[in-house]
């Protein structure tokens, strides 16, 4: 979809026909028109949402813990490293693994 924002012509991809039904494509077009009427650049808005979603995924407890483990593992003995990851997998990941770190409060951890 072509549109103009701040005097510049831009292009917003809505999707390929068989994968995106016409009804959904029309809805996306209407959403873009609504954003333009509110002085919001639909392309920038989409990128912002995508980045926010990616950050939420990256900042989940399990992802951060595994990244930390990967950095620490070379400095540990093999037995210690296997115990640490096993404890995370048994005790932490089932309980907190899928939650964003920003949502976890200290009282919640202390109550467990």
C-alpha positions in Angstrom: 0.0 0.0 0.0 1.4 3.4 -1.0 1.0 6.3 1.4 2.4 9.7 2.1 3.7 10.7 5.5 5.6 13.9 6.4 5.8 14.7 2.7 7.5 11.4 1.7 5.9 8.6 -0.3 6.3 5.3 1.5 5.2 1.7 0.9 3.6 -0.6 3.4 3.6 -4.4 2.7 0.3 -6.0 3.7 1.0 -9.5 2.6 0.7 -11.9 -0.3 -2.8 -12.8 -1.5 -3.3 -16.5 -0.8 -1.6 -16.2 2.6 -3.5 -13.0 3.6 -7.2 -13.2 2.8 -8.8 -10.2 1.1 -10.9 -9.4 4.2 -7.8 -9.3 6.4 -5.9 -7.2 3.8 -8.7 -4.7 3.7 -8.7 -4.5 7.5 -5.0 -3.9 7.6 -5.5 -1.1 5.0 -8.2 0.5 7.1 -6.0 0.3 10.1 -3.2 2.0 8.2 -5.6 4.8 7.0 -6.8 5.3 10.6 -3.2 5.6 11.8 -2.5 8.1 9.1 -5.5 10.2 10.1 -4.1 10.2 13.7 -0.7 11.4 12.4 1.0 8.0 13.0 3.3 6.5 10.4 2.0 2.9 9.9 5.4 1.6 8.9 7.1 3.0 12.0 4.3 1.8 14.1 4.6 -1.7 12.8 8.4 -1.7 13.4 7.9 -0.4 16.9 5.4 -3.2 17.7 7.7 -5.8 16.2 10.7 -4.6 18.2 8.7 -4.5 21.4 7.5 -8.1 20.8 11.0 -9.2 20.1 12.3 -7.6 23.3 9.6 -9.4 25.3 10.6 -12.7 23.9 14.3 -12.0 24.5 13.8 -10.8 28.1 12.0 -14.0 29.3 13.6 -15.7 32.2 14.6 -18.9 30.3 16.2 -17.0 27.4 18.2 -14.8 29.8 19.2 -17.7 32.0 20.4 -19.8 29.1 22.4 -16.9 27.7 24.0 -16.4 31.2 24.7 -20.1 31.4 26.4 -20.2 28.0 28.7 -17.4 29.1 29.5 -19.0 32.4 29.8 -22.6 31.3 33.4 -22.4 30.0 34.7 -21.2 33.4 33.0 -24.1 35.3 33.8 -27.8 35.7 31.7 -30.0 33.6 29.9 -31.5 36.6 29.1 -28.2 38.1 27.7 -26.9 34.8 25.4 -29.8 34.3 24.1 -29.4 37.9 23.4 -25.7 37.3 21.5 -26.2 34.1 19.6 -29.2 35.6 18.5 -27.1 38.5 17.2 -24.4 36.2 15.4 -26.9 34.1 13.7 -28.6 37.1 13.1 -25.7 39.5 13.1 -22.4 37.6 12.0 -22.8 34.0 8.7 -24.6 34.7 7.7 -21.9 37.2 9.2 -18.7 35.7 10.8 -19.6 32.4 8.1 -18.2 30.0 7.6 -14.9 32.0 9.2 -11.6 31.1 11.7 -10.5 33.7 10.1 -7.1 34.1 6.9 -8.7 35.3 8.5 -10.6 38.2 8.4 -8.9 41.6 10.7 -9.7 44.6 7.8 -10.5 47.0 6.6 -13.2 44.5 10.0 -14.8 44.6 10.3 -14.7 48.4 6.8 -16.2 48.9 7.8 -19.3 47.0 
